[in-house]
Amino acid sequence: MATDRTISRASLIRWLFPFVLAALALLALERTFGPGAPNVPRAPAPPPIFVGGPKSYEEALSRIDASLAGARQRAEERSGEWLMHAVLARRYLARARLTGSFDDYAAADAALARAFAVARPGTGPHATQAMLDFTLHRLAGAERALDSMDAYAVPPGRIERAEMIAMRGDIAFYRGRYAEALAAYAEADVIAPGSADFRRAVYHSMTGRPDLADRYFERAAAGTPFRTPQAAAYIELQRGILDLDRGHWDAALIRFRAADRLFPGHWLIEEHIAEVLALKGDIETAERLYRDIVGSTGHPEFMDALAGLARGQGDTAGARRWSHRAAGEWTRRLRLLPEAAYGHAIDHCLATEKWDCALDLARRNHANRSYGEAKVLLAEALFRSGRLAEAREAIDQVLASPWRTARTRAVAIRIEEAPLP
């Protein structure tokens, strides 16, 4: 049970990586990075000094909501100016990055549509559009927005150009073109040293080099000149995830609790604490945390987590209730922002043994983003659907690539050990 739970929760993190990369992209376009070497000597731990930013999730949400109110009013009063709608879109995007709410992302999408509706041809918030499309797994849309920026009469500045190149690397990564992604990160680093540290950390965490990933996360934390409690907590969270993926539960819990102290109240940090507690057998506390998170966010991932805990304790009725509730929210998300929902909704279908649903979503997900995780999910869905030969072909493609995760290993073993028909 512990192994399956670890595999399941890992997909949420992979789902959130594009959201985080887009958050970094917005920061890069609005601020400048500090100096840093392109190599990877271990950076000293940054001092615990912050240069502003909210000190808790509650404070961050309050600040964003206050800024949203003003942005909405200005967009209504000056509805013919695309910039006002673009500002509103960025406010919703900031809120969505904090809350994970699909409704917030949809609101940002709608505000951008209004901005482009009133903008003159060749103008408009293409940078924000690229970030949002990438975040929502709409890779082709992100690419088109970047192409529009390349066609600007006034070329983007150094920092903006570096971020655009790095974002093209992100798109290549999620299309399974890993060498192209690394080449783009290297090019971006030449222009703005250190700008690809977090991205490289993500790459190495997914390709079997957790120690190197940890060093890049450390560099990302040390290299930013605008440290905030939220940013510091997120890096600490990522380093804890590396420990968790290696089975170092106690070390992971220490990092997660440190992240919670840095930026208390964030549901994403609390979810990871609940995950480790469940793995260590403290089901009661884990369940209480998950219930609180579901109550404050309504995220179906944690309804599924509660269903899994109930199932593991033999509470079939409880598992059914949570799964039914999660199914309703997954259906809504798939209608609202389908590309962003495909990948993780697959796990819901797998957990509830809805093999046709899992295979349909896995195929859609893979067609949209053909990187390693999508191939692993497709292989698992094919295997569960009784298509062993196709499953072996899919997992062999992953094993022939650099992609190496706990889920990859687990799915590969299941498929390899399955008897031939």
Phi, psi and omega in degrees: 000319182299317180297315180298321180295318179298316180298317183296314183290336180297329183293331177296319180295316179298325177295326184276344183305313179299327179296320181290316179300321178294324177297316177297324179298316180297318177298320182295326181280340183257345181224184177241148177277153176276176180290156179185149181279146180283348179278188186235046171294147183295125181278146176292150179297132181292149179293152181283059180239128181250153183251031179121192181092155180295152184262359180205164177299316182299317180293319180298315180295321179297317180296314181296317180297323178294317180290329178295320181300316179293319181295321178297317181296316180295321179295326178288318183287329183237056188293343179274000181253117184297330182299324181295321178290326178294319177299317179298319178299318179294325178294316178296323179295319177297319179294318181297321179298329180279315187270336187073012185284126174294330178295321177294318178295320178295323178294320176298318179299316180294320179295321177294322177300320178293323179298313181289335179293331181253355181280148175290152179306135180087355178241173179126173185278066183295325181297314179294322178297317179300317181296315182293315180299318178296317179303319183270014175068021176265077190296320180297320178296318178298319180296318178297320179295320177295322177299320178297321178293324177296334183271002179302143177296322175260113184299147177300155178288179186302310183293316179298319180296317178300318181293321178298317179295317179296323178295324175296326174296320177299317179298317178298320180302312183282356170260005177081014179260078191289319179297320178296321178297312181297323179295320178295319178297320179295319179296318179296322181293329177295321181283316181224089184307133179092352186291343182251011183302311181296319181297318178296323177300316178299313181302311183290331177292334180266352184239028169081023179231068185296326180296317178292321176302317181298320180294323178289323174298320179297317178295321179299321179292320183282335190273345183276132180276359182238057180297136174229160177304321181296315180294317179297319179295322182293320177295318178299320177299315180298320180291327174294324178298322176300317177298317181297317180296336177269003179083012180267077189296316182295318178297319179298316182297323178299316180292320180296320179289328174295319177298321180294326176290323180293321184217077188292149173093357182282124183301326183293321177292315181298324178299322181288325174298315178299320181299313180294319179299321177295318179297326181276358175097002178272071186294321183300312180292318179300316180297319179297318178296315180299319179298319179297319181294316177299320180296326183268337185243329185071016183288130183289338178304323185272339167295318176295324177296318178294323176298320179295319178296317179297318180298319181293337179262008179080012180271080184297318181295317178296318178299319181295320181296314181293320179296320179296317179295318178297320181301320179298318180288324176296321178299317179296316181294321179295329176284323186284307182220078191301315184299323180288339184263338187311303192303314184274333177297337176302318181297324177298315181294321179295317182295329181263009176059037174263082191294321179297318177299313181299317183291320178299312180293322180296321179292319177296316180298316181292322177296329182278319182215106189265037179275182190303314183298320179296323179292321178296315178298321178294316179300318180294317180294321176297317180298313181294335180272005178082016180258071190296315182298316179293323179297317179295321178297318181293314182289330176296325177296321178294314183293339177277354180254176178287351188295124180216110177224169178299320181292322177303312181297316183296316180293320180299319180294317180299316182290319181296323183276353181290135180292144177295143180291000000 
